[in-house]
Amino acid sequence: MKNFDELILSYKDEFLNDLNELLSIESVSANGSEIPEQALKWILDKAESFGLKSKNINNIAAHVEYGEGEKICGVLTHLDVVPAERADWSCEPFRLTRKNGRLYGRGLADDKGPALAALYCLRALKESGVEGNRVRVIFGTSEEIGMQDMVTYFDNEPVPDMSFTPDSEYGICKAEKGIMHLEISSPIANNITLTQFEAGVANNVVPDTAYALVDCTEYEEHILQRLADGREGNFDLTFTIDGLKITSRGRAAHACEPEKGFNAATALVGLICAAFGYDAVGDLCSFIDFCIGMETNGRSMGIKMRDAASGELTLTLSRVSIVENEAKAVIDVRYPVSFLEEVVLYQIKKVAAREGLVVKVLDSEKPLFLDENTDVVKVLKTAYSTVMGEEPKLYTTGGGTYARMLGGRGVAFGPVFEDDDSRIHNSDESLDEEKFFKHFRICLEAMYKMMTYCKEKE
């Protein structure tokens, strides 16, 4: 066994400098592919400087490889990030900040930090002269907007024999809920008092800001203010040339854990519906208020459900856009692994149709469930216990990772430890520095174990 700890320690300053460079590339996939492509080019240039072989697939995905064996092992990571509103951060989001024992930056945990760490682990294996299976660190650029990057990648390259993706939490994620992103729209814009409504920056984030423009009298404005003062939420009312602007502020969260946030959009819909009534705000807002509200479990939509393997369904209103001739919203639905997408979708369409609304599937991902006796789970258990001195727990998540693209040959594994609030998809995304380098050690040990797995079995 190589002394990997000393090698990782010798990389630390260089790694942190490189991490700062990578974070400074504002690779928000929701804004288009150009900047994420720049991040991919940066990582491949870095791999070349380490003397590692790489392959670029259509500028949307790539891998860096070490080893000569017949088996292929994979570490799947992504270089795209969700948007970051600078005003909400205590530091600059698109650079590395070190303070109070933590590392800050958009993508620090999800997933640029783990991506760069995996590349450095590959370097460590090469410099240590480890022999065995081929290990590929695979990089994508559109994980946050539907994972088309991995569809393209696996159209051109084989699925690895075993893999993990450091894009969740420790211990080992054995199940991921099914995911649907649905657009719900009104064929006619029949809002009267409401003239505009905007909320949300990504389909998988609880919106922390929303605003509406309403055409109302001074008396109605007074009623609205009194209602705002008495409701849960943070609302600001200001007069503009276009009418009364109501701004709602909440708390962002990943849509897989909507209960950790406070949805600014649904709070604002509730306020204007209470003030003006359903006829004045239109069919879409009426539907949102009556069938979603501040719930996160889909109860009013008739889809509240749970199972023992993965817990309960979650539903998040993630985006709303209402303008003069258009009204549409996006909801994020994450359903338990033992239920069928078709059943959930049928019920949502049925409820929406009653309100005259149309439902369109933007993207969907089937659930993932692995038995704990599969080879990859056993290998990762050994790697974790080697570094941590204890067995990892097995858990399930509502998050969607590349693991579900692997046909049962891979799981999500790290980088966030259970007691570390990483604030993924939120402002001030960060990781405890000491824990992050502990992840670095676990990742390297896991890659080493995968690389030498067949040899150890003989």
C-alpha positions as a Python dict, from the first residue, in 0.01 Angstrom:
ca = {
    (1, 'M'): (0, 0, 0),
    (2, 'K'): (140, 337, -101),
    (3, 'N'): (174, 624, 145),
    (4, 'F'): (-99, 833, -14),
    (5, 'D'): (-145, 1069, 281),
    (6, 'E'): (198, 1225, 239),
    (7, 'L'): (143, 1261, -135),
    (8, 'I'): (-191, 1440, -87),
    (9, 'L'): (-33, 1673, 169),
    (10, 'S'): (244, 1762, -78),
    (11, 'Y'): (-23, 1861, -336),
    (12, 'K'): (-225, 2085, -103),
    (13, 'D'): (-103, 2434, -197),
    (14, 'E'): (-96, 2354, -568),
    (15, 'F'): (-442, 2200, -546),
    (16, 'L'): (-593, 2503, -373),
    (17, 'N'): (-443, 2738, -632),
    (18, 'D'): (-587, 2523, -911),
    (19, 'L'): (-923, 2507, -734),
    (20, 'N'): (-935, 2886, -723),
    (21, 'E'): (-875, 2898, -1101),
    (22, 'L'): (-1145, 2639, -1169),
    (23, 'L'): (-1402, 2809, -945),
    (24, 'S'): (-1336, 3140, -1121),
    (25, 'I'): (-1478, 2995, -1446),
    (26, 'E'): (-1848, 3082, -1413),
    (27, 'S'): (-1969, 2758, -1569),
    (28, 'V'): (-2343, 2795, -1509),
    (29, 'S'): (-2497, 2540, -1747),
    (30, 'A'): (-2836, 2710, -1733),
    (31, 'N'): (-2677, 3007, -1913),
    (32, 'G'): (-2555, 2802, -2211),
    (33, 'S'): (-2269, 2567, -2295),
    (34, 'E'): (-1985, 2808, -2377),
    (35, 'I'): (-1849, 2868, -2025),
    (36, 'P'): (-1891, 2504, -1909),
    (37, 'E'): (-1687, 2410, -2218),
    (38, 'Q'): (-1414, 2644, -2095),
    (39, 'A'): (-1410, 2460, -1763),
    (40, 'L'): (-1380, 2129, -1948),
    (41, 'K'): (-1088, 2259, -2155),
    (42, 'W'): (-920, 2385, -1837),
    (43, 'I'): (-944, 2045, -1669),
    (44, 'L'): (-811, 1863, -1977),
    (45, 'D'): (-516, 2104, -2000),
    (46, 'K'): (-445, 2035, -1633),
    (47, 'A'): (-458, 1660, -1696),
    (48, 'E'): (-210, 1696, -1980),
    (49, 'S'): (27, 1883, -1748),
    (50, 'F'): (11, 1577, -1517),
    (51, 'G'): (105, 1347, -1805),
    (52, 'L'): (-236, 1178, -1812),
    (53, 'K'): (-426, 1059, -2120),
    (54, 'S'): (-760, 1221, -2197),
    (55, 'K'): (-1043, 1211, -2450),
    (56, 'N'): (-1291, 1488, -2528),
    (57, 'I'): (-1643, 1388, -2637),
    (58, 'N'): (-1806, 1669, -2838),
    (59, 'N'): (-1698, 1935, -2586),
    (60, 'I'): (-1980, 1825, -2357),
    (61, 'A'): (-1800, 1549, -2165),
    (62, 'A'): (-1454, 1395, -2139),
    (63, 'H'): (-1247, 1148, -1945),
    (64, 'V'): (-893, 1135, -1810),
    (65, 'E'): (-747, 789, -1772),
    (66, 'Y'): (-469, 597, -1598),
    (67, 'G'): (-400, 223, -1600),
    (68, 'E'): (-369, -56, -1855),
    (69, 'G'): (-602, -333, -1735),
    (70, 'E'): (-904, -476, -1917),
    (71, 'K'): (-1159, -356, -1661),
    (72, 'I'): (-1268, 8, -1654),
    (73, 'C'): (-1348, 184, -1327),
    (74, 'G'): (-1499, 530, -1319),
    (75, 'V'): (-1532, 841, -1107),
    (76, 'L'): (-1807, 1059, -1252),
    (77, 'T'): (-1799, 1432, -1180),
    (78, 'H'): (-1939, 1750, -1330),
    (79, 'L'): (-1799, 2096, -1394),
    (80, 'D'): (-2122, 2290, -1439),
    (81, 'V'): (-2285, 2474, -1149),
    (82, 'V'): (-2614, 2638, -1061),
    (83, 'P'): (-2638, 3020, -1066),
    (84, 'A'): (-2511, 3231, -778),
    (85, 'E'): (-2664, 3565, -684),
    (86, 'R'): (-2362, 3760, -561),
    (87, 'A'): (-2574, 3982, -336),
    (88, 'D'): (-2672, 3682, -124),
    (89, 'W'): (-2315, 3566, -60),
    (90, 'S'): (-2082, 3679, 219),
    (91, 'C'): (-1789, 3634, -21),
    (92, 'E'): (-1728, 3629, -395),
    (93, 'P'): (-1893, 3307, -519),
    (94, 'F'): (-1672, 3252, -821),
    (95, 'R'): (-1339, 3220, -647),
    (96, 'L'): (-1198, 3022, -358),
    (97, 'T'): (-1232, 3183, -15),
    (98, 'R'): (-1073, 3030, 296),
    (99, 'K'): (-1208, 3153, 627),
    (100, 'N'): (-1286, 3011, 968),
    (101, 'G'): (-1161, 2668, 867),
    (102, 'R'): (-1394, 2644, 566),
    (103, 'L'): (-1358, 2660, 188),
    (104, 'Y'): (-1619, 2870, 3),
    (105, 'G'): (-1720, 2900, -361),
    (106, 'R'): (-1991, 2805, -608),
    (107, 'G'): (-1916, 2446, -704),
    (108, 'L'): (-1687, 2388, -405),
    (109, 'A'): (-1902, 2090, -302),
    (110, 'D'): (-2114, 2047, -616),
    (111, 'D'): (-1907, 1940, -797),
    (112, 'K'): (-1588, 2124, -899),
    (113, 'G'): (-1402, 2059, -574),
    (114, 'P'): (-1457, 1681, -590),
    (115, 'A'): (-1391, 1683, -967),
    (116, 'L'): (-1049, 1843, -926),
    (117, 'A'): (-972, 1620, -626),
    (118, 'A'): (-1047, 1312, -838),
    (119, 'L'): (-807, 1436, -1106),
    (120, 'Y'): (-536, 1485, -843),
    (121, 'C'): (-609, 1132, -714),
    (122, 'L'): (-546, 999, -1063),
    (123, 'R'): (-217, 1188, -1063),
    (124, 'A'): (-130, 1031, -728),
    (125, 'L'): (-196, 680, -861),
    (126, 'K'): (25, 750, -1161),
    (127, 'E'): (309, 899, -958),
    (128, 'S'): (288, 607, -715),
    (129, 'G'): (320, 356, -999),
    (130, 'V'): (3, 165, -905),
    (131, 'E'): (-84, -106, -1158),
    (132, 'G'): (-426, -254, -1228),
    (133, 'N'): (-757, -172, -1392),
    (134, 'R'): (-804, 139, -1599),
    (135, 'V'): (-946, 423, -1393),
    (136, 'R'): (-1130, 704, -1569),
    (137, 'V'): (-1230, 1031, -1413),
    (138, 'I'): (-1525, 1135, -1627),
    (139, 'F'): (-1623, 1503, -1647),
    (140, 'G'): (-1961, 1637, -1758),
    (141, 'T'): (-2083, 1989, -1826),
    (142, 'S'): (-2463, 1974, -1801),
    (143, 'E'): (-2546, 1767, -1493),
    (144, 'E'): (-2752, 2047, -1342),
    (145, 'I'): (-2985, 2069, -1643),
    (146, 'G'): (-3071, 1709, -1723),
    (147, 'M'): (-2749, 1504, -1769),
    (148, 'Q'): (-2749, 1506, -2150),
    (149, 'D'): (-2371, 1520, -2117),
    (150, 'M'): (-2360, 1161, -1989),
    (151, 'V'): (-2610, 1044, -2251),
    (152, 'T'): (-2369, 1175, -2513),
    (153, 'Y'): (-2067, 1033, -2333),
    (154, 'F'): (-2210, 681, -2303),
    (155, 'D'): (-2322, 690, -2665),
    (156, 'N'): (-1950, 703, -2744),
    (157, 'E'): (-1781, 522, -2454),
    (158, 'P'): (-1858, 206, -2252),
    (159, 'V'): (-2021, 219, -1912),
    (160, 'P'): (-1747, 141, -1654),
    (161, 'D'): (-1754, -193, -1477),
    (162, 'M'): (-1778, -15, -1142),
    (163, 'S'): (-1799, 354, -1054),
    (164, 'F'): (-1889, 613, -800),
    (165, 'T'): (-1980, 978, -822),
    (166, 'P'): (-1863, 1214, -544),
    (167, 'D'): (-2172, 1430, -577),
    (168, 'S'): (-2374, 1358, -265),
    (169, 'E'): (-2297, 1265, 95),
    (170, 'Y'): (-2115, 998, 294),
    (171, 'G'): (-2165, 701, 346),
    (172, 'I'): (-2292, 515, 39),
    (173, 'C'): (-2611, 609, -142),
    (174, 'K'): (-2790, 286, -234),
    (175, 'A'): (-3105, 449, -375),
    (176, 'E'): (-3204, 767, -559),
    (177, 'K'): (-3566, 872, -605),
    (178, 'G'): (-3716, 918, -949),
    (179, 'I'): (-3713, 1278, -1074),
    (180, 'M'): (-3944, 1471, -1305),
    (181, 'H'): (-3929, 1834, -1410),
    (182, 'L'): (-4270, 1939, -1540),
    (183, 'E'): (-4380, 2260, -1705),
    (184, 'I'): (-4736, 2361, -1621),
    (185, 'S'): (-4881, 2632, -1841),
    (186, 'S'): (-5204, 2815, -1912),
    (187, 'P'): (-5314, 2834, -2277),
    (188, 'I'): (-5459, 3178, -2207),
    (189, 'A'): (-5323, 3458, -1990),
    (190, 'N'): (-5641, 3538, -1795),
    (191, 'N'): (-5483, 3723, -1505),
    (192, 'I'): (-5638, 4066, -1454),
    (193, 'T'): (-5484, 4242, -1153),
    (194, 'L'): (-5155, 4052, -1183),
    (195, 'T'): (-4948, 4180, -1476),
    (196, 'Q'): (-4617, 4003, -1420),
    (197, 'F'): (-4464, 3736, -1199),
    (198, 'E'): (-4105, 3603, -1207),
    (199, 'A'): (-3929, 3353, -982),
    (200, 'G'): (-3657, 3090, -998),
    (201, 'V'): (-3317, 3046, -1158),
    (202, 'A'): (-3300, 2667, -1203),
    (203, 'N'): (-3538, 2372, -1218),
    (204, 'N'): (-3382, 2199, -917),
    (205, 'V'): (-3359, 2487, -670),
    (206, 'V'): (-3610, 2625, -420),
    (207, 'P'): (-3640, 2992, -528),
    (208, 'D'): (-3524, 3243, -269),
    (209, 'T'): (-3656, 3549, -456),
    (210, 'A'): (-3977, 3622, -645),
    (211, 'Y'): (-4151, 3938, -757),
    (212, 'A'): (-4491, 4032, -893),
    (213, 'L'): (-4635, 4345, -1052),
    (214, 'V'): (-4999, 4421, -978),
    (215, 'D'): (-5236, 4691, -1097),
    (216, 'C'): (-5427, 4796, -786),
    (217, 'T'): (-5581, 5089, -605),
    (218, 'E'): (-5430, 5260, -302),
    (219, 'Y'): (-5694, 5095, -84),
    (220, 'E'): (-5599, 4751, -219),
    (221, 'E'): (-5235, 4830, -153),
    (222, 'H'): (-5315, 4897, 214),
    (223, 'I'): (-5498, 4565, 241),
    (224, 'L'): (-5203, 4391, 73),
    (225, 'Q'): (-4959, 4546, 318),
    (226, 'R'): (-5163, 4433, 618),
    (227, 'L'): (-5185, 4082, 479),
    (228, 'A'): (-4809, 4079, 414),
    (229, 'D'): (-4739, 4184, 770),
    (230, 'G'): (-4948, 3897, 905),
    (231, 'R'): (-4816, 3616, 687),
    (232, 'E'): (-4504, 3404, 706),
    (233, 'G'): (-4246, 3543, 468),
    (234, 'N'): (-4049, 3857, 390),
    (235, 'F'): (-4228, 4096, 153),
    (236, 'D'): (-4138, 4443, 22),
    (237, 'L'): (-4391, 4667, -156),
    (238, 'T'): (-4274, 4951, -383),
    (239, 'F'): (-4454, 5161, -643),
    (240, 'T'): (-4303, 5166, -992),
    (241, 'I'): (-4406, 5314, -1325),
    (242, 'D'): (-4548, 4972, -1417),
    (243, 'G'): (-4753, 4926, -1102),
    (244, 'L'): (-4705, 4800, -747),
    (245, 'K'): (-4405, 4569, -724),
    (246, 'I'): (-4411, 4304, -452),
    (247, 'T'): (-4081, 4131, -378),
    (248, 'S'): (-4074, 3809, -179),
    (249, 'R'): (-3755, 3678, -20),
    (250, 'G'): (-3710, 3326, 107),
    (251, 'R'): (-3432, 3075, 153),
    (252, 'A'): (-3283, 2866, -128),
    (253, 'A'): (-3228, 2491, -100),
    (254, 'H'): (-3170, 2194, -326),
    (255, 'A'): (-3503, 2067, -454),
    (256, 'C'): (-3423, 1722, -318),
    (257, 'E'): (-3459, 1873, 31),
    (258, 'P'): (-3718, 2149, -15),
    (259, 'E'): (-3807, 2150, 354),
    (260, 'K'): (-3466, 2307, 422),
    (261, 'G'): (-3562, 2616, 224),
    (262, 'F'): (-3844, 2869, 224),
    (263, 'N'): (-4011, 2905, -115),
    (264, 'A'): (-4035, 3274, -204),
    (265, 'A'): (-4255, 3198, -507),
    (266, 'T'): (-4529, 3000, -334),
    (267, 'A'): (-4529, 3249, -47),
    (268, 'L'): (-4585, 3535, -291),
    (269, 'V'): (-4857, 3347, -480),
    (270, 'G'): (-5035, 3287, -151),
    (271, 'L'): (-5019, 3656, -63),
    (272, 'I'): (-5161, 3788, -390),
    (273, 'C'): (-5431, 3520, -400),
    (274, 'A'): (-5539, 3617, -47),
    (275, 'A'): (-5541, 3986, -139),
    (276, 'F'): (-5711, 3981, -479),
    (277, 'G'): (-5885, 3644, -518),
    (278, 'Y'): (-5836, 3370, -776),
    (279, 'D'): (-6023, 3541, -1062),
    (280, 'A'): (-5788, 3840, -1055),
    (281, 'V'): (-5461, 3644, -1054),
    (282, 'G'): (-5542, 3386, -1323),
    (283, 'D'): (-5560, 3008, -1352),
    (284, 'L'): (-5190, 2931, -1300),
    (285, 'C'): (-5155, 3121, -973),
    (286, 'S'): (-5486, 2980, -853),
    (287, 'F'): (-5359, 2628, -925),
    (288, 'I'): (-5028, 2694, -747),
    (289, 'D'): (-5200, 2829, -438),
    (290, 'F'): (-5469, 2561, -416),
    (291, 'C'): (-5273, 2253, -528),
    (292, 'I'): (-4921, 2329, -404),
    (293, 'G'): (-4913, 2613, -152),
    (294, 'M'): (-4632, 2587, 100),
    (295, 'E'): (-4641, 2206, 101),
    (296, 'T'): (-4342, 2001, -6),
    (297, 'N'): (-4505, 1655, -4),
    (298, 'G'): (-4763, 1681, -286),
    (299, 'R'): (-5061, 1622, -56),
    (300, 'S'): (-5296, 1875, -218),
    (301, 'M'): (-5201, 1739, -561),
    (302, 'G'): (-5305, 1391, -449),
    (303, 'I'): (-4957, 1243, -482),
    (304, 'K'): (-4844, 1220, -121),
    (305, 'M'): (-4662, 886, -100),
    (306, 'R'): (-4364, 717, 64),
    (307, 'D'): (-4189, 382, 85),
    (308, 'A'): (-3952, 220, 331),
    (309, 'A'): (-3660, 217, 85),
    (310, 'S'): (-3644, 587, 0),
    (311, 'G'): (-3889, 790, 207),
    (312, 'E'): (-4155, 1033, 90),
    (313, 'L'): (-4223, 1214, -234),
    (314, 'T'): (-4119, 1579, -255),
    (315, 'L'): (-4263, 1849, -478),
    (316, 'T'): (-4109, 2192, -535),
    (317, 'L'): (-4233, 2490, -733),
    (318, 'S'): (-3899, 2596, -879),
    (319, 'R'): (-3979, 2853, -1149),
    (320, 'V'): (-4264, 3083, -1247),
    (321, 'S'): (-4293, 3321, -1542),
    (322, 'I'): (-4613, 3516, -1605),
    (323, 'V'): (-4609, 3797, -1860),
    (324, 'E'): (-4866, 3958, -2087),
    (325, 'N'): (-4947, 3660, -2309),
    (326, 'E'): (-4782, 3369, -2129),
    (327, 'A'): (-4812, 3194, -1794),
    (328, 'K'): (-4598, 2894, -1705),
    (329, 'A'): (-4432, 2732, -1408),
    (330, 'V'): (-4191, 2445, -1345),
    (331, 'I'): (-4225, 2191, -1067),
    (332, 'D'): (-3961, 1945, -945),
    (333, 'V'): (-4106, 1609, -836),
    (334, 'R'): (-3898, 1338, -664),
    (335, 'Y'): (-4088, 1016, -606),
    (336, 'P'): (-4001, 700, -407),
    (337, 'V'): (-3815, 417, -581),
    (338, 'S'): (-4101, 165, -559),
    (339, 'F'): (-4351, 387, -741),
    (340, 'L'): (-4398, 439, -1114),
    (341, 'E'): (-4341, 767, -1294),
    (342, 'E'): (-4654, 707, -1502),
    (343, 'V'): (-4876, 692, -1193),
    (344, 'V'): (-4740, 1017, -1051),
    (345, 'L'): (-4758, 1197, -1385),
    (346, 'Y'): (-5115, 1079, -1450),
    (347, 'Q'): (-5237, 1228, -1123),
    (348, 'I'): (-5063, 1562, -1179),
    (349, 'K'): (-5205, 1589, -1530),
    (350, 'K'): (-5553, 1504, -1404),
    (351, 'V'): (-5544, 1776, -1137),
    (352, 'A'): (-5397, 2035, -1375),
    (353, 'A'): (-5657, 1958, -1642),
    (354, 'R'): (-5936, 2044, -1399),
    (355, 'E'): (-5794, 2397, -1391),
    (356, 'G'): (-5752, 2414, -1769),
    (357, 'L'): (-5375, 2379, -1751),
    (358, 'V'): (-5134, 2183, -1970),
    (359, 'V'): (-4852, 1965, -1833),
    (360, 'K'): (-4533, 1905, -2032),
    (361, 'V'): (-4248, 1676, -1925),
    (362, 'L'): (-3921, 1869, -1955),
    (363, 'D'): (-3703, 1581, -1839),
    (364, 'S'): (-3727, 1273, -1622),
    (365, 'E'): (-3495, 1023, -1457),
    (366, 'K'): (-3593, 676, -1337),
    (367, 'P'): (-3517, 574, -977),
    (368, 'L'): (-3202, 386, -878),
    (369, 'F'): (-3178, 107, -622),
    (370, 'L'): (-2873, -112, -551),
    (371, 'D'): (-2832, -416, -330),
    (372, 'E'): (-2569, -366, -60),
    (373, 'N'): (-2392, -687, -167),
    (374, 'T'): (-2291, -557, -510),
    (375, 'D'): (-1917, -536, -577),
    (376, 'V'): (-1901, -158, -594),
    (377, 'V'): (-2072, -117, -256),
    (378, 'K'): (-1835, -366, -96),
    (379, 'V'): (-1529, -193, -244),
    (380, 'L'): (-1640, 151, -127),
    (381, 'K'): (-1719, 18, 220),
    (382, 'T'): (-1362, -107, 248),
    (383, 'A'): (-1216, 222, 122),
    (384, 'Y'): (-1421, 427, 366),
    (385, 'S'): (-1340, 210, 668),
    (386, 'T'): (-968, 212, 579),
    (387, 'V'): (-958, 591, 615),
    (388, 'M'): (-1229, 651, 875),
    (389, 'G'): (-1192, 342, 1095),
    (390, 'E'): (-1564, 269, 1084),
    (391, 'E'): (-1823, 127, 847),
    (392, 'P'): (-2013, 376, 628),
    (393, 'K'): (-2389, 390, 658),
    (394, 'L'): (-2609, 314, 358),
    (395, 'Y'): (-2869, 578, 280),
    (396, 'T'): (-3112, 701, 15),
    (397, 'T'): (-3148, 1045, -141),
    (398, 'G'): (-3389, 1255, -338),
    (399, 'G'): (-3092, 1400, -524),
    (400, 'G'): (-3018, 1302, -880),
    (401, 'T'): (-2661, 1205, -965),
    (402, 'Y'): (-2479, 1042, -1252),
    (403, 'A'): (-2508, 712, -1062),
    (404, 'R'): (-2848, 652, -1218),
    (405, 'M'): (-2680, 653, -1562),
    (406, 'L'): (-2466, 351, -1474),
    (407, 'G'): (-2711, 62, -1496),
    (408, 'G'): (-2660, -57, -1140),
    (409, 'R'): (-2279, -44, -1161),
    (410, 'G'): (-2226, 267, -952),
    (411, 'V'): (-2342, 477, -659),
    (412, 'A'): (-2306, 826, -515),
    (413, 'F'): (-2030, 840, -253),
    (414, 'G'): (-1924, 1164, -78),
    (415, 'P'): (-1797, 1433, -60),
    (416, 'V'): (-2016, 1590, 212),
    (417, 'F'): (-2001, 1447, 563),
    (418, 'E'): (-2325, 1417, 756),
    (419, 'D'): (-2243, 1689, 1010),
    (420, 'D'): (-2118, 1946, 756),
    (421, 'D'): (-2370, 2199, 620),
    (422, 'S'): (-2242, 2246, 265),
    (423, 'R'): (-2531, 2473, 153),
    (424, 'I'): (-2534, 2312, -192),
    (425, 'H'): (-2748, 2515, -436),
    (426, 'N'): (-2757, 2794, -181),
    (427, 'S'): (-2552, 3104, -106),
    (428, 'D'): (-2218, 3051, 73),
    (429, 'E'): (-2171, 2698, -59),
    (430, 'S'): (-1880, 2561, 142),
    (431, 'L'): (-1707, 2265, 304),
    (432, 'D'): (-1504, 2226, 619),
    (433, 'E'): (-1144, 2232, 494),
    (434, 'E'): (-1022, 1948, 714),
    (435, 'K'): (-1319, 1731, 616),
    (436, 'F'): (-1269, 1810, 248),
    (437, 'F'): (-914, 1678, 259),
    (438, 'K'): (-1045, 1375, 444),
    (439, 'H'): (-1274, 1324, 144),
    (440, 'F'): (-963, 1359, -75),
    (441, 'R'): (-809, 1064, 113),
    (442, 'I'): (-1125, 852, 88),
    (443, 'C'): (-1157, 926, -284),
    (444, 'L'): (-799, 823, -348),
    (445, 'E'): (-838, 507, -141),
    (446, 'A'): (-1158, 420, -331),
    (447, 'M'): (-990, 471, -668),
    (448, 'Y'): (-695, 258, -554),
    (449, 'K'): (-930, -18, -435),
    (450, 'M'): (-1121, -16, -764),
    (451, 'M'): (-800, -17, -965),
    (452, 'T'): (-661, -319, -778),
    (453, 'Y'): (-992, -498, -712),
    (454, 'C'): (-956, -787, -957),
    (455, 'K'): (-595, -845, -848),
    (456, 'E'): (-701, -861, -482),
    (457, 'K'): (-978, -1114, -564),
    (458, 'E'): (-723, -1346, -726),
}
